[in-house]
């Protein structure tokens, strides 16, 4: 029987500041073992306070040993995209909170590639995301990849959503949201039309966001 993630979410005591709260949250998140099919360790971000919130899909097989999100091949592509609009990898990691639909590696699928997290795993991990929305109250959310996009928009076609900006409400918070395709090397979507053009449009929309301009190279 899968334990609900609420079993791993203790009531957080009142702290003097938000930085202490997010630090405690991350330590509690690292201890989560709610999903028996997931392969640890939990991959999470450093304890920073940011109004920009990136949502990935799930870590790959190498992120656990590297100890940070988007630390392998897909990350190299993702940070090339962000560098093209003025924010290098280290600046991004210092200023943007990086999360994911699921925070552990799902393992390999029998048909090849990484296993897609199941509905229970997604629901469990969404409770950690809810806590982060409560603590951070993000104003700009960047979901990366179809699974991440679906958490906010439901089932949709990438071509209908990439290259656009929306005002969205989730976890009792209202924010701007700008989706991006997944930068996986196995995907050709962002390297072929219309994906290539739509990706460029999405990045330019992000580049015009005041929160992004505040951390971008002048």
C-alpha positions in Angstrom: 0.0 0.0 0.0 1.3 3.4 -1.0 1.5 5.8 2.0 0.0 9.2 1.3 2.5 12.0 1.1 0.7 13.8 3.9 2.4 11.3 6.2 5.7 12.9 5.3 4.5 16.5 5.5 4.8 17.4 9.2 3.1 20.6 10.4 5.8 23.2 9.8 6.5 25.3 13.0 6.4 29.0 12.8 9.9 30.4 11.9 11.4 33.8 12.0 11.7 34.1 8.2 10.8 32.6 4.9 14.3 31.4 4.3 14.2 29.2 7.3 10.8 27.8 6.3 12.0 26.9 2.8 15.1 25.3 4.2 13.0 23.1 6.5 10.7 22.3 3.7 13.6 21.0 1.6 14.9 18.9 4.4 11.5 17.3 4.9 11.2 16.8 1.1 14.5 14.9 1.0 13.1 12.5 3.6 10.0 11.6 1.6 9.6 7.9 0.8 5.9 7.9 -0.2 6.3 6.3 -3.6 7.8 2.8 -3.5 8.4 2.5 -7.3 10.4 5.7 -7.4 14.2 5.6 -7.1 15.9 8.0 -4.7 17.5 10.2 -3.7 15.0 13.0 -3.9 16.4 15.7 -6.2 15.6 19.2 -5.1 16.8 22.7 -5.3 18.9 24.7 -2.9 16.9 26.8 -0.3 16.4 30.1 -2.1 13.5 32.5 -2.1 12.4 33.4 -5.6 9.3 34.6 -7.4 10.3 32.6 -10.5 9.4 28.9 -10.3 10.5 26.4 -12.8 8.7 23.0 -13.0 10.5 20.1 -14.7 9.0 16.6 -15.3 11.2 14.3 -13.1 14.9 13.8 -12.7 16.8 11.4 -15.0 19.1 8.6 -13.9 22.1 11.0 -13.4 20.6 13.8 -11.5 20.5 11.9 -8.2 24.3 11.4 -8.1 24.8 15.0 -9.3 22.5 16.3 -6.6 20.6 19.0 -8.5 17.9 19.3 -11.1 18.7 19.4 -14.9 22.3 18.4 -14.2 22.8 16.3 -17.3 22.2 16.4 -21.1 18.8 18.0 -21.1 20.0 20.6 -18.6 22.8 21.6 -21.0 20.3 22.4 -23.7 17.9 24.1 -21.2 20.6 26.4 -20.0 21.7 27.2 -23.5 18.2 28.5 -24.1 18.3 30.6 -21.0 21.8 31.9 -21.8 20.5 33.1 -25.2 18.2 35.5 -23.3 20.7 36.8 -20.8 20.8 34.3 -17.9 23.6 31.8 -17.6 23.3 28.6 -15.6 24.8 29.7 -12.3 22.8 32.9 -12.3 19.7 30.9 -13.0 20.4 28.4 -10.2 21.1 31.2 -7.8 17.9 33.1 -8.6 15.2 30.7 -9.8 13.5 27.9 -7.7 13.7 24.6 -9.6 11.0 22.0 -8.9 9.5 19.1 -10.8 6.2 17.2 -11.1 8.1 14.3 -9.3 11.3 14.7 -7.4 12.7 11.1 -7.7 13.8 9.2 -10.7 10.9 7.0 -11.9 13.1 4.3 -13.3 13.2 2.9 -16.8 10.1 1.8 -18.7 9.8 -1.7 -20.0 9.5 -0.3 -23.5 12.6 1.8 -23.2 13.2 5.3 -22.0 12.3 6.7 -18.6 9.0 5.5 -17.0 6.2 8.1 -16.9 5.2 8.7 -13.2 1.8 7.3 -12.4 -1.2 9.3 -11.1 -0.6 8.5 -7.5 3.0 9.5 -7.7 2.1 12.8 -9.3 -0.6 13.5 -6.7 1.8 12.7 -3.9 4.5 15.0 -5.2 2.0 17.7 -5.9 1.6 18.2 -2.2 5.2 19.2 -2.0 4.6 21.7 -4.8 1.6 23.1 -3.0 3.8 23.8 0.0 6.3 25.6 -2.2 3.6 27.7 -3.7 2.4 28.6 -0.2 5.9 29.6 0.9 7.2 31.3 -2.3 4.0 32.7 -3.8 5.6 32.6 -7.3 4.7 35.3 -9.8 6.2 33.6 -12.9 5.9 29.9 -13.5 7.9 28.1 -16.3 6.7 24.5 -16.8 9.2 22.5 -18.9 7.9 19.5 -20.9 4.5 18.0 -21.6 4.0 16.4 -18.2 4.8 19.6 -16.4 2.5 21.6 -18.7 -0.3 19.2 -18.2 -0.3 19.9 -14.4 -1.5 23.4 -15.2 -3.3 23.1 -18.5 -4.6 19.5 -18.7 -4.1 17.5 -21.8 -3.0 19.8 -24.6 -0.9 19.9 -27.8 2.5 21.6 -27.5 1.9 23.6 -30.6 -1.1 25.2 -29.1 0.6 26.2 -25.9 4.3 26.9 -26.5 5.0 30.5 -27.5 2.2 31.9 -25.4 1.8 33.5 -22.0 -1.2 32.9 -19.7 -2.6 34.1 -16.4 -3.2 31.1 -14.3 -4.4 30.0 -10.8 -3.1 26.9 -9.1 -2.6 26.0 -5.4 -4.6 29.1 -4.4 -2.0 31.3 -6.1 -2.3 33.5 -9.2 0.7 33.9 -11.5 1.9 34.3 -15.1 2.9 31.0 -16.8 5.0 30.6 -19.9 5.5 26.9 -21.0 8.6 25.5 -22.7 9.1 22.2 -24.5 11.3 19.6 -22.9 15.0 20.0 -23.9 15.6 16.2 -24.1 18.0 15.1 -26.8 15.5 12.3 -27.6 12.9 14.9 -28.6 13.0 16.5 -32.0 10.0 18.8 -31.4 12.0 21.9 -30.4 14.5 21.4 -33.3 11.8 21.2 -36.1 9.0 23.5 -37.2 6.8 24.7 -35.8 8.5 23.8 -32.5 11.7 25.7 -33.3 9.8 28.9 -34.0 7.5 28.5 -31.1 10.4 27.9 -28.7 12.0 31.1 -29.8 8.7 33.0 -29.2 8.4 31.5 -25.7 12.0 32.5 -24.8 11.4 36.1 -26.0 8.3 36.3 -23.9 10.2 35.2 -20.9 13.0 37.7 -21.7 10.5 40.5 -21.5 9.2 39.5 -18.0 10.3 42.1 -15.4 11.4 39.3 -13.0 13.6 37.9 -15.7 15.1 41.3 -16.6 16.0 41.8 -13.0 18.5 38.8 -13.1 19.5 39.0 -16.8 22.8 40.4 -18.1 22.5 44.1 -18.9 
